[in-house]
Amino acid sequence: MARVTRHEVDLDLAQRMSGAARVSASAAGALVSVAIVDAGGHLISFERMDGAEIAGPVLARDKAFTAVAHRIATHELTPLVQPGADLAGMNSADQGRYIAFAGGVPLWDGDRVVGAVGVSGGSATQDRTAAEAAAATFEDEVHA
């Protein structure tokens, strides 16, 4: 039987990903919190930029958790949770932990999600762009 190997997000990679998110946020003039989680949604790395909003630590972690749990970027969930849509009410599940606005991005290794990044503190566009910068760092590692 062939052995399957997957890339894992370790602390070193998570910290480099957080750095990429912070650089992106700084360039956009945003102060953010960045959370990186593993495939089980467990926190690997967390950083909060000086002066970032107080809600960011919870929202960044929950965006990452949502992205890994549902295997979808959180901004893609927005239309799915509207009243009458397929996932309406999802945000009330798991004590309100699921987030359906921009800033959470799953990390794919082939056909499997191996982690996620969550960013909060800027605008939706700033959070999404910073999370995508972190995800690009992961992609560079996978394809190196």
Summary of the structure (lengths in Angstrom):
residues: 144
radius of gyration: 14.5
end to end distance: 25.9
largest distance: 52.2
contacts: 514
relative contact order: 0.23
helix: 46%
strand: 19%
